[in-house]
Amino acid sequence: MRTWNHKFPYLREGYAAKLHCRSGDQGLDDQIKKWITWDRNPETLSTIKAAVKAQDWDMLRTSLCGRLNFGTEGLRAEVKAGFNAMNDLVVVQTAQGLCAYVMNQYPDKLMQSNRGIVIGYDARHHSKRFAELTATVFLNNNFRVYLFQRFVPTPFVPYTILRLNCLAGVMVTASHNPKQDNGCKIYWTNGAQITTAHENGIYQSILENLEPKETSWNTDILKDCQLLSDPYNNVVPAYFESLKREFPSRLLVDNCECPVTFTYTAMHGVGYAYIDMAFPKLNLEEVLPVEQQVEPDPDFPTVSNPNPEEGKSALKLIIETATSNESDIILANDPDADRLAVGELGDQGDYKLFTGNELGTLLGWWALELYMLNTEKPDLSKCVMIASTVSSKMLKSMADIEGFTFHETLTGFKWIGNKVIDERKAGKKVLFAFEESIGYMMSPNVPDKDGISAAVHMGTMACYLRCKKCMSLQEKLRDIYEKYGFHSSIVSYAICNDVCLVQKIFHRLRNFGNGQTNTYPKSILCGEFEIEHVRDLTTGYDSSKPKKKAVFPLSEITEMITFTFKNGFVITLRASYTEPKLKYYAEMCGKPEDKRWDEIEKTTRRMVEAAVNEFYEPEKNCLQLKAEN
């Protein structure tokens, strides 16, 4: 979007009054006037003016009478005009609110000018512009600003906070969302994404600082300001050195001698340059890139959805490239390189694409193996692994046998990252954390998911298994199931673009018994499988607790209900805050002595199909179920 540095704001206010037409809604009229007075971007400004002239009050009401709020991954929305979207004005307002909040939390001006804030951005449309506007606001308030001058992966922002002792950080990204979206993640002083208390405080501060200052639009300050610097040369080499230190030297020797080959895709994002640096530093075979997807491209021209979670439909090109080169392993980062998808060549010449839970299982085992290899006197009683509540409970099954502690958190790495920090403060060694949506934390050096680190660990694990254990990743996964029990999990979703319908679906489940509150379904398949417990983290109801109160923090902005069945099957229904999806996460955990894996998997699939049909009612509600790859 082009910028407009208007020198005569009083003329803009007069023009706003002249253009303004009465909608019959005073609140809407006020919001229209504010937008026309405040916005400096000619494209978004003309959009609102055109809607006023056309008297498109419904569009204006939708765009201007709601406000973009924090979800599981920060702020994220389509780039367009409106207070409920991502655009220059909303970014300026957000930066002003965040700046005021940080100043309130850290009122020492010397601390602000010395420690400051780090800002990074990915390769999406407008990401650099949004980062520069954010930097402008903080510089005008005499903060030191570390602004990356090139695209970086999301995990480099939390790493920089910890390395340079910053007060906060902002990463401009919409991760794996469609090309029309953008957003920003906010990190606090501890290097983790902000959670509810900070979100509420920052949001209130944004509301108190909505009117842009004239200086907030003037990015000329970026040309020559002593408080502004690029942290790249300070941070990036240190990141790779710290990554290298996570491995025993003998594993690095093994990497050099092992013939495992890798094909990689950045999904048109920022990852390739950093993977290309990382693999040689760990003596891994250089990756073979998918040439069509190497260069960052915000239009994502070769994929309809730049999300490696989608499986074969999104990974078509890398599978073709790997097949033609007979690569052993395929690795895919999402566009901001904080997630990782993995596949392995099978005996039949096709590629097994691991689910997020399967990768979490493998990396959990690997974290444990690395700890034992690295530690002279290992003490697993002081060790911790963490996963989100919708992820596989394999880490819990491992903990029950090995003796380390397992914790689960709410969905989202903002909760996982802060739990990691709490455990470290308590003197625990956090070995690993993950969420099923292919997000993995292999080291507390980055208290967030990190697709670069995860790729290096997967590469080294593959070499270790091949050259030291004569095993493939798939064989190791089966070996883990043999020891800890077979875990059959299914994660998928239905498309739903109607927010009111989502609320209606979940309202029905909460009032299942003749419309009475907290009367949930009691069974599926006409009573064949009975429900033992229900946990509703939107309302705080949990039938398994003595006072029916959930012990987890509430997730009031996100619909989320978990059903636990008497046979051990668990399914969580959740509405995504950042995508038009009704998700479901299901798992059946077998005991180590139960070798009826086919039966466990068959029962899981049958119960998932029944639960989705009976709870979401996709045919009645015209929901589009995700096609199986």
C-alpha positions as CSV (number, residue, x, y, z in Angstrom):
1,M,0.0,0.0,0.0
2,R,1.2,3.5,-0.8
3,T,1.6,6.0,2.0
4,W,0.3,9.6,2.3
5,N,2.0,11.9,4.7
6,H,-0.7,14.6,4.8
7,K,0.6,18.0,6.1
8,F,-2.8,19.6,6.7
9,P,-4.9,17.4,9.1
10,Y,-7.4,20.2,9.7
11,L,-8.4,20.0,6.0
12,R,-8.9,16.2,6.4
13,E,-11.3,16.8,9.3
14,G,-13.2,19.3,7.2
15,Y,-13.3,17.0,4.3
16,A,-14.5,14.2,6.5
17,A,-17.5,16.3,7.7
18,K,-18.3,17.3,4.1
19,L,-18.2,13.7,2.8
20,H,-20.0,12.3,5.7
21,C,-23.5,11.0,5.1
22,R,-25.8,10.0,7.9
23,S,-26.3,6.3,8.2
24,G,-29.0,6.5,10.8
25,D,-26.5,5.0,13.3
26,Q,-24.6,7.6,15.4
27,G,-22.0,5.0,16.5
28,L,-21.3,4.1,12.8
29,D,-21.2,7.8,11.8
30,D,-18.6,8.5,14.5
31,Q,-16.5,5.6,13.3
32,I,-16.6,6.7,9.7
33,K,-15.5,10.2,10.7
34,K,-12.6,8.8,12.7
35,W,-11.4,6.7,9.9
36,I,-11.5,9.4,7.3
37,T,-9.8,11.8,9.7
38,W,-7.1,9.4,10.8
39,D,-6.2,7.2,7.9
40,R,-3.1,8.3,5.8
41,N,-3.2,5.4,3.4
42,P,-4.8,6.4,0.0
43,E,-6.0,2.9,-0.8
44,T,-7.8,2.1,2.4
45,L,-9.0,5.7,2.7
46,S,-10.6,5.6,-0.7
47,T,-12.2,2.2,0.1
48,I,-14.1,3.8,3.1
49,K,-14.9,7.0,1.1
50,A,-16.4,4.9,-1.7
51,A,-18.5,2.9,0.7
52,V,-19.8,6.1,2.2
53,K,-20.7,7.4,-1.2
54,A,-22.4,4.2,-2.0
55,Q,-24.2,4.2,1.4
56,D,-22.9,0.6,1.9
57,W,-23.7,0.8,5.6
58,D,-23.5,-3.0,6.2
59,M,-19.9,-3.1,4.9
60,L,-19.0,0.0,6.9
61,R,-20.6,-1.3,10.0
62,T,-18.7,-4.7,9.7
63,S,-15.4,-2.9,8.9
64,L,-15.5,-0.1,11.4
65,C,-17.7,-1.1,14.4
66,G,-15.6,-4.1,15.5
67,R,-11.9,-4.2,16.4
68,L,-9.2,-6.7,15.7
69,N,-8.3,-8.5,18.9
70,F,-5.8,-11.1,20.1
71,G,-6.2,-14.7,19.2
72,T,-4.1,-17.8,19.8
73,E,-1.4,-16.4,17.5
74,G,-1.5,-12.7,18.2
75,L,-3.3,-10.3,15.8
76,R,-4.1,-11.8,12.4
77,A,-6.6,-10.8,9.7
78,E,-7.1,-9.9,6.0
79,V,-5.2,-6.8,4.8
80,K,-7.9,-4.3,3.9
81,A,-9.7,-1.2,5.2
82,G,-11.3,-1.3,8.6
83,F,-10.6,-1.5,12.3
84,N,-11.2,-5.2,12.2
85,A,-8.4,-5.8,9.6
86,M,-4.7,-5.4,9.1
87,N,-3.7,-2.0,7.6
88,D,-1.5,1.0,8.2
89,L,-3.9,2.7,10.6
90,V,-4.6,-0.4,12.7
91,V,-0.8,-1.1,12.9
92,V,-0.1,2.5,14.0
93,Q,-2.8,2.2,16.7
94,T,-1.5,-1.1,17.8
95,A,2.1,0.2,18.0
96,Q,1.0,3.3,20.0
97,G,-1.0,1.1,22.4
98,L,1.8,-1.4,22.8
99,C,4.4,1.4,23.3
100,A,2.3,3.1,26.0
101,Y,1.8,-0.3,27.7
102,V,5.6,-1.1,27.7
103,M,6.3,2.4,29.0
104,N,3.8,1.8,31.8
105,Q,5.3,-1.6,32.7
106,Y,8.9,-0.3,32.4
107,P,8.8,3.4,33.3
108,D,12.5,3.8,33.5
109,K,13.4,5.9,30.4
110,L,17.0,4.7,30.5
111,M,15.8,1.1,30.4
112,Q,13.6,2.0,27.4
113,S,16.5,3.6,25.5
114,N,19.0,0.8,26.4
115,R,17.0,-2.4,26.2
116,G,14.3,-1.4,23.8
117,I,12.3,-3.6,21.5
118,V,13.1,-6.0,18.6
119,I,11.0,-6.0,15.4
120,G,11.1,-8.6,12.6
121,Y,9.0,-9.3,9.5
122,D,8.4,-12.0,7.0
123,A,7.9,-11.8,3.2
124,R,4.2,-11.2,3.1
125,H,2.6,-8.2,1.4
126,H,3.0,-5.1,3.6
127,S,5.1,-6.9,6.3
128,K,8.1,-4.5,5.9
129,R,5.8,-1.5,5.9
130,F,4.0,-2.6,9.1
131,A,7.3,-3.3,10.8
132,E,8.6,0.2,9.8
133,L,5.5,1.9,11.1
134,T,5.9,0.0,14.4
135,A,9.5,1.0,14.6
136,T,8.6,4.6,13.9
137,V,6.2,4.8,16.9
138,F,8.8,3.4,19.3
139,L,11.7,5.5,18.0
140,N,9.5,8.6,18.5
141,N,9.1,7.6,22.1
142,N,12.9,7.3,22.5
143,F,13.0,3.5,22.6
144,R,16.0,1.6,21.3
145,V,14.7,-0.4,18.3
146,Y,16.4,-3.5,16.8
147,L,14.7,-3.7,13.4
148,F,15.8,-6.5,11.1
149,Q,16.6,-5.2,7.7
150,R,15.7,-8.4,5.9
151,F,13.2,-11.2,6.1
152,V,13.7,-13.4,9.2
153,P,12.0,-16.5,10.6
154,T,9.6,-15.9,13.5
155,P,11.8,-17.7,16.1
156,F,14.6,-15.1,15.6
157,V,12.5,-12.5,17.4
158,P,12.1,-14.3,20.7
159,Y,15.8,-15.4,20.4
160,T,16.8,-11.8,20.0
161,I,14.8,-10.7,23.0
162,L,16.7,-13.1,25.2
163,R,20.1,-12.5,23.7
164,L,19.9,-8.7,23.7
165,N,17.8,-8.4,26.9
166,C,15.0,-6.5,25.1
167,L,11.8,-5.4,26.8
168,A,9.5,-6.8,24.1
169,G,9.3,-8.0,20.5
170,V,7.0,-7.8,17.5
171,M,7.0,-10.2,14.6
172,V,5.0,-9.1,11.6
173,T,3.6,-12.3,10.1
174,A,0.4,-14.3,9.3
175,S,2.4,-17.6,9.4
176,H,0.6,-20.1,7.1
177,N,-2.6,-18.1,6.5
178,P,-3.7,-17.3,2.9
179,K,-1.9,-14.6,1.0
180,Q,-4.5,-11.9,1.7
181,D,-3.8,-12.1,5.4
182,N,-1.2,-10.5,7.7
183,G,-0.7,-10.0,11.4
184,C,1.7,-9.6,14.2
185,K,2.8,-11.6,17.2
186,I,3.9,-9.8,20.4
187,Y,6.5,-11.3,22.7
188,W,7.3,-10.1,26.2
189,T,10.5,-9.6,28.1
190,N,10.8,-13.4,28.9
191,G,10.9,-14.2,25.2
192,A,7.5,-15.9,25.1
193,Q,4.3,-14.7,23.4
194,I,2.0,-12.7,25.6
195,T,-0.9,-14.4,27.3
196,T,-4.2,-13.1,28.7
197,A,-3.0,-10.6,31.3
198,H,-0.7,-8.7,28.9
199,E,-3.2,-9.1,26.0
200,N,-5.9,-7.4,28.0
201,G,-3.6,-4.7,29.2
202,I,-2.3,-4.0,25.7
203,Y,-5.7,-4.1,24.1
204,Q,-7.0,-1.5,26.7
205,S,-3.9,0.6,26.0
206,I,-4.6,0.5,22.2
207,L,-8.1,1.7,22.9
208,E,-6.7,4.6,24.9
209,N,-4.2,5.5,22.1
210,L,-6.4,5.3,19.0
211,E,-5.8,8.7,17.5
212,P,-2.5,8.6,15.5
213,K,0.1,11.1,16.3
214,E,1.4,13.0,13.3
215,T,4.9,11.7,14.0
216,S,3.6,8.1,13.9
217,W,3.2,8.4,10.1
218,N,6.6,9.9,9.4
219,T,9.0,7.0,8.7
220,D,11.8,9.5,7.8
221,I,13.1,8.9,11.4
222,L,14.3,5.5,10.1
223,K,16.9,7.1,7.9
224,D,19.1,8.5,10.6
225,C,18.4,7.6,14.2
226,Q,21.1,6.5,16.7
227,L,18.5,4.4,18.6
228,L,17.9,2.2,15.5
229,S,20.0,-0.7,14.5
230,D,19.9,-4.0,12.7
231,P,20.5,-7.0,15.1
232,Y,21.2,-9.5,12.3
233,N,25.0,-9.8,12.6
234,N,24.8,-9.9,16.4
235,V,22.0,-12.5,16.6
236,V,22.1,-14.9,13.6
237,P,25.6,-16.3,14.1
238,A,24.9,-16.7,17.8
239,Y,21.7,-18.5,17.1
240,F,23.5,-21.1,14.9
241,E,26.3,-21.5,17.5
242,S,23.8,-22.2,20.2
243,L,22.0,-24.6,18.0
244,K,25.2,-26.5,17.3
245,R,25.9,-26.7,21.1
246,E,22.7,-28.8,21.5
247,F,24.4,-31.8,19.9
248,P,27.3,-34.0,21.2
249,S,30.4,-33.6,19.0
250,R,30.2,-37.3,18.0
251,L,26.8,-36.8,16.4
252,L,28.2,-34.0,14.3
253,V,30.9,-36.4,13.1
254,D,28.2,-39.0,12.3
255,N,26.2,-36.4,10.3
256,C,29.2,-35.9,8.1
257,E,29.6,-39.6,7.4
258,C,25.9,-40.5,7.0
259,P,24.5,-40.6,3.4
260,V,20.9,-39.5,4.3
261,T,19.7,-37.0,1.7
262,F,17.1,-34.2,2.2
263,T,14.7,-32.3,-0.1
264,Y,13.4,-29.0,1.3
265,T,10.7,-26.4,0.6
266,A,10.3,-23.0,2.1
267,M,6.7,-22.8,0.8
268,H,7.6,-19.4,-0.8
269,G,8.5,-18.1,2.7
270,V,11.7,-17.1,4.4
271,G,13.2,-20.4,5.5
272,Y,15.5,-21.5,2.7
273,A,18.4,-19.1,3.4
274,Y,18.5,-20.1,7.0
275,I,18.2,-23.8,6.4
276,D,20.9,-23.5,3.8
277,M,23.1,-22.0,6.6
278,A,22.1,-24.4,9.3
279,F,22.7,-27.8,7.6
280,P,26.4,-27.3,6.8
281,K,27.0,-26.0,10.3
282,L,25.8,-29.3,11.6
283,N,27.7,-31.3,9.0
284,L,24.4,-32.4,7.4
285,E,24.1,-33.0,3.7
286,E,23.0,-29.8,2.0
287,V,19.3,-29.8,1.3
288,L,18.0,-30.0,-2.3
289,P,15.5,-27.2,-2.6
290,V,12.3,-27.1,-4.5
291,E,13.4,-24.4,-6.9
292,Q,9.9,-23.1,-7.7
293,Q,9.4,-22.3,-3.9
294,V,12.9,-21.1,-2.9
295,E,12.4,-17.4,-3.3
296,P,10.1,-15.6,-0.9
297,D,6.9,-14.7,-2.8
298,P,3.9,-13.2,-1.0
299,D,1.5,-14.4,-3.7
300,F,2.4,-18.1,-3.0
301,P,1.9,-18.9,-6.8
302,T,2.5,-22.6,-6.7
303,V,0.2,-23.5,-3.7
304,S,-3.5,-22.7,-3.1
305,N,-2.8,-22.8,0.7
306,P,0.8,-22.2,2.0
307,N,0.3,-24.5,5.0
308,P,2.4,-27.7,5.1
309,E,-0.2,-29.1,7.7
310,E,-2.5,-29.7,4.7
311,G,-0.4,-32.7,3.6
312,K,-0.1,-33.9,0.1
313,S,-2.2,-31.2,-1.4
314,A,0.2,-28.5,-0.2
315,L,3.4,-30.6,-0.5
316,K,2.8,-31.8,-4.1
317,L,5.9,-30.1,-5.5
318,I,8.3,-31.3,-2.8
319,I,7.1,-34.8,-3.2
320,E,7.6,-34.7,-6.9
321,T,11.1,-33.2,-6.5
322,A,12.1,-35.7,-3.8
323,T,10.8,-38.6,-5.8
324,S,12.8,-37.6,-8.9
325,N,15.9,-37.3,-6.8
326,E,15.2,-40.3,-4.6
327,S,15.7,-38.2,-1.4
328,D,15.4,-40.0,1.9
329,I,13.7,-37.2,3.8
330,I,11.5,-34.3,2.9
331,L,11.4,-31.2,5.1
332,A,8.9,-28.3,4.7
333,N,8.7,-25.1,6.7
334,D,5.7,-22.8,6.6
335,P,6.2,-19.3,5.3
336,D,7.6,-17.8,8.5
337,A,9.6,-21.0,9.3
338,D,8.3,-21.6,12.8
339,R,6.6,-25.0,11.8
340,L,8.0,-28.1,10.2
341,A,6.4,-30.9,8.2
342,V,8.4,-34.1,7.5
343,G,8.1,-37.1,5.2
344,E,10.2,-40.2,4.7
345,L,10.8,-42.4,1.6
346,G,9.2,-45.8,2.1
347,D,10.0,-49.3,0.8
348,Q,7.4,-48.9,-2.0
349,G,9.0,-45.7,-3.3
350,D,6.3,-43.4,-1.9
351,Y,6.6,-40.9,1.0
352,K,5.1,-41.3,4.4
353,L,4.0,-37.9,5.6
354,F,4.1,-37.8,9.4
355,T,1.3,-36.2,11.3
356,G,2.1,-33.5,13.8
357,N,1.5,-36.0,16.7
358,E,3.8,-38.6,15.1
359,L,6.6,-36.0,14.8
360,G,6.0,-34.9,18.4
361,T,6.4,-38.5,19.4
362,L,9.7,-38.9,17.4
363,L,11.1,-35.6,18.6
364,G,10.1,-36.3,22.2
365,W,12.0,-39.6,22.0
366,W,14.9,-37.8,20.4
367,A,15.0,-35.1,23.1
368,L,15.2,-37.8,25.7
369,E,17.9,-39.6,23.8
370,L,19.9,-36.4,23.5
371,Y,19.6,-35.7,27.2
372,M,21.0,-39.2,28.0
373,L,23.8,-38.8,25.5
374,N,24.7,-35.3,26.7
375,T,24.5,-35.8,30.5
376,E,27.1,-37.5,32.6
377,K,24.6,-38.1,35.5
378,P,21.1,-37.9,34.1
379,D,18.3,-37.3,36.5
380,L,14.9,-37.6,34.7
381,S,13.0,-36.6,37.9
382,K,14.2,-33.1,37.2
383,C,13.2,-33.1,33.6
384,V,10.0,-31.9,31.9
385,M,8.2,-32.2,28.6
386,I,5.2,-30.1,27.6
387,A,2.4,-30.3,25.0
388,S,-0.9,-28.5,24.3
389,T,-4.1,-30.2,25.6
390,V,-5.2,-31.1,22.0
391,S,-1.9,-32.8,21.2
392,S,-1.1,-36.5,21.6
393,K,-0.6,-37.8,25.1
394,M,2.4,-39.9,24.0
395,L,4.7,-37.7,26.1
396,K,2.6,-38.5,29.1
397,S,2.9,-42.2,28.4
398,M,6.6,-41.8,28.1
399,A,6.8,-39.8,31.3
400,D,4.9,-42.5,33.2
401,I,7.6,-45.1,32.3
402,E,10.7,-43.0,32.2
403,G,10.1,-40.8,35.3
404,F,10.2,-37.3,33.9
405,T,7.3,-34.8,34.4
406,F,4.7,-34.1,31.7
407,H,2.6,-30.9,31.6
408,E,-0.2,-29.9,29.2
409,T,-1.4,-26.4,28.5
410,L,-4.1,-24.6,26.6
411,T,-3.8,-24.5,22.8
412,G,-1.1,-22.2,21.4
413,F,2.6,-21.8,22.0
414,K,1.9,-18.6,24.0
415,W,0.8,-20.9,26.7
416,I,3.5,-23.5,26.1
417,G,6.3,-21.0,26.0
418,N,5.3,-19.4,29.3
419,K,5.0,-22.8,30.9
420,V,8.5,-23.6,29.7
421,I,9.8,-20.5,31.4
422,D,7.9,-21.2,34.6
423,E,9.4,-24.7,34.8
424,R,12.9,-23.4,34.2
425,K,12.5,-20.9,37.0
426,A,11.4,-23.8,39.2
427,G,14.8,-25.5,38.5
428,K,13.5,-28.0,36.0
429,K,15.2,-28.9,32.7
430,V,12.7,-28.6,29.9
431,L,13.7,-31.2,27.2
432,F,11.0,-30.6,24.7
433,A,7.6,-29.0,24.0
434,F,5.2,-29.3,21.0
435,E,1.7,-28.8,19.7
436,E,0.1,-31.1,17.1
437,S,-0.1,-28.4,14.5
438,I,3.6,-29.2,13.6
439,G,5.1,-26.8,16.1
440,Y,8.2,-27.9,18.0
441,M,10.5,-26.4,20.6
442,M,13.8,-28.3,20.9
443,S,15.5,-25.8,23.1
444,P,14.5,-23.2,25.6
445,N,16.9,-20.8,23.8
446,V,13.7,-20.0,21.8
447,P,10.6,-20.3,24.1
448,D,8.4,-20.7,21.0
449,K,8.1,-23.2,18.1
450,D,11.1,-23.1,15.8
451,G,11.0,-24.7,12.4
452,I,14.7,-24.1,11.7
453,S,15.9,-25.9,14.9
454,A,13.3,-28.7,14.4
455,A,14.6,-29.3,10.8
456,V,18.2,-29.7,12.0
457,H,17.1,-32.0,14.8
458,M,15.1,-34.2,12.4
459,G,18.0,-34.3,10.0
460,T,20.4,-35.4,12.8
461,M,17.9,-37.9,14.2
462,A,17.5,-39.5,10.8
463,C,21.3,-39.8,10.4
464,Y,21.7,-41.2,14.0
465,L,19.0,-43.8,13.4
466,R,20.3,-44.8,10.0
467,C,24.0,-45.1,10.9
468,K,23.8,-46.1,14.5
469,K,20.6,-48.0,14.9
470,C,20.0,-49.2,11.3
471,M,16.5,-47.9,11.5
472,S,14.2,-45.5,9.5
473,L,12.0,-42.9,11.2
474,Q,9.0,-45.1,10.6
475,E,10.7,-48.1,12.2
476,K,11.6,-45.9,15.2
477,L,8.0,-44.7,15.5
478,R,6.8,-48.4,15.7
479,D,9.6,-49.1,18.2
480,I,8.3,-46.2,20.4
481,Y,4.7,-47.6,20.2
482,E,6.0,-51.0,21.3
483,K,7.5,-49.6,24.4
484,Y,5.0,-46.9,25.4
485,G,1.8,-48.1,23.8
486,F,0.1,-47.5,20.4
487,H,-1.5,-44.0,20.2
488,S,-4.0,-43.6,17.4
489,S,-4.8,-40.0,16.7
490,I,-6.8,-38.1,14.1
491,V,-6.8,-34.4,13.6
492,S,-8.8,-32.6,11.0
493,Y,-11.5,-29.9,10.4
494,A,-14.6,-28.7,8.7
495,I,-14.8,-25.4,6.9
496,C,-17.3,-23.0,8.4
497,N,-17.4,-19.3,7.4
498,D,-20.4,-18.4,9.5
499,V,-19.5,-17.2,13.0
500,C,-23.2,-17.3,14.1
501,L,-23.4,-20.9,12.9
502,V,-20.3,-21.8,14.9
503,Q,-21.9,-20.3,18.0
504,K,-25.1,-22.2,17.3
505,I,-23.3,-25.5,17.0
506,F,-21.5,-25.1,20.3
507,H,-24.6,-23.7,22.0
508,R,-26.5,-26.9,21.0
509,L,-23.8,-29.1,22.6
510,R,-23.9,-27.1,25.9
511,N,-27.7,-27.3,26.1
512,F,-28.2,-30.8,24.7
513,G,-30.8,-31.9,27.3
514,N,-34.0,-30.0,26.5
515,G,-32.1,-26.7,26.3
516,Q,-30.8,-26.9,29.9
517,T,-27.3,-25.4,30.6
518,N,-24.4,-27.8,31.1
519,T,-26.3,-30.8,29.6
520,Y,-24.0,-32.2,27.0
521,P,-24.3,-35.3,24.9
522,K,-24.0,-38.5,26.9
523,S,-23.0,-41.0,24.1
524,I,-22.6,-41.6,20.4
525,L,-23.8,-44.3,18.1
526,C,-27.1,-44.7,19.9
527,G,-25.4,-45.3,23.3
528,E,-22.7,-47.8,22.0
529,F,-19.9,-45.5,23.3
530,E,-20.7,-43.6,26.5
531,I,-19.2,-40.3,27.5
532,E,-17.6,-40.2,31.0
533,H,-16.5,-36.6,31.3
534,V,-17.0,-33.3,29.5
535,R,-14.6,-30.3,29.8
536,D,-15.7,-27.0,28.3
537,L,-12.9,-24.4,28.5
538,T,-15.1,-21.7,27.0
539,T,-17.5,-21.7,30.0
540,G,-15.2,-23.3,32.6
541,Y,-17.3,-26.4,33.1
542,D,-15.6,-29.7,33.9
543,S,-17.7,-32.7,35.0
544,S,-14.6,-34.6,36.2
545,K,-13.8,-32.1,38.9
546,P,-15.6,-32.0,42.3
547,K,-17.0,-28.5,41.9
548,K,-17.5,-28.9,38.1
549,K,-14.9,-26.2,37.6
550,A,-12.1,-26.5,35.0
551,V,-8.6,-26.1,36.4
552,F,-7.3,-24.7,33.1
553,P,-7.6,-21.0,32.3
554,L,-10.7,-20.2,30.3
555,S,-10.5,-19.7,26.5
556,E,-13.6,-17.5,26.3
557,I,-12.9,-16.1,22.8
558,T,-12.5,-19.6,21.4
559,E,-15.2,-22.4,21.4
560,M,-13.6,-25.5,22.9
561,I,-15.2,-28.7,24.3
562,T,-13.5,-32.0,25.2
563,F,-15.4,-35.3,25.5
564,T,-13.7,-38.2,27.3
565,F,-15.4,-41.6,26.7
566,K,-15.4,-44.6,29.0
567,N,-13.3,-46.6,26.7
568,G,-10.5,-44.0,26.8
569,F,-11.3,-42.3,23.5
570,V,-10.9,-38.5,23.8
571,I,-12.1,-35.9,21.2
572,T,-11.8,-32.1,21.5
573,L,-14.0,-29.8,19.3
574,R,-12.6,-26.3,18.8
575,A,-13.3,-23.3,16.6
576,S,-10.2,-21.7,15.2
577,Y,-9.8,-18.0,15.9
578,T,-7.5,-17.3,12.9
579,E,-9.1,-19.5,10.2
580,P,-12.7,-20.4,9.2
581,K,-12.4,-23.9,10.6
582,L,-14.2,-26.2,13.1
583,K,-11.3,-28.4,14.2
584,Y,-11.4,-31.8,15.9
585,Y,-8.6,-33.6,17.7
586,A,-9.1,-37.2,18.6
587,E,-6.9,-39.9,20.2
588,M,-7.1,-43.4,21.7
589,C,-4.1,-44.4,23.8
590,G,-3.3,-48.1,24.0
591,K,-1.2,-49.7,26.8
592,P,2.2,-51.1,26.0
593,E,0.9,-54.6,26.5
594,D,-2.0,-54.1,24.1
595,K,-0.8,-55.1,20.6
596,R,-4.2,-54.9,18.9
597,W,-3.1,-51.8,17.0
598,D,-5.4,-52.4,14.0
599,E,-8.4,-52.7,16.3
600,I,-7.4,-49.5,18.2
601,E,-7.1,-47.6,15.0
602,K,-10.3,-49.0,13.5
603,T,-12.3,-48.0,16.7
604,T,-10.7,-44.5,16.7
605,R,-11.8,-43.9,13.1
606,R,-15.3,-45.2,13.7
607,M,-15.7,-43.0,16.8
608,V,-14.3,-39.9,15.1
609,E,-16.7,-40.3,12.2
610,A,-19.6,-40.7,14.5
611,A,-18.7,-37.8,16.9
612,V,-18.1,-35.4,14.0
613,N,-21.4,-36.4,12.4
614,E,-23.4,-36.2,15.6
615,F,-21.8,-33.1,17.2
616,Y,-21.0,-30.9,14.2
617,E,-23.8,-32.2,11.9
618,P,-21.9,-31.4,8.7
619,E,-24.7,-32.3,6.3
620,K,-27.4,-30.3,8.2
621,N,-25.1,-27.3,8.6
622,C,-23.6,-27.5,5.1
623,L,-20.0,-27.8,6.4
624,Q,-17.2,-28.8,4.1
625,L,-15.1,-31.6,5.6
626,K,-11.4,-31.6,4.8
627,A,-10.6,-34.1,2.0
628,E,-8.4,-36.9,3.1
629,N,-4.9,-36.9,1.4
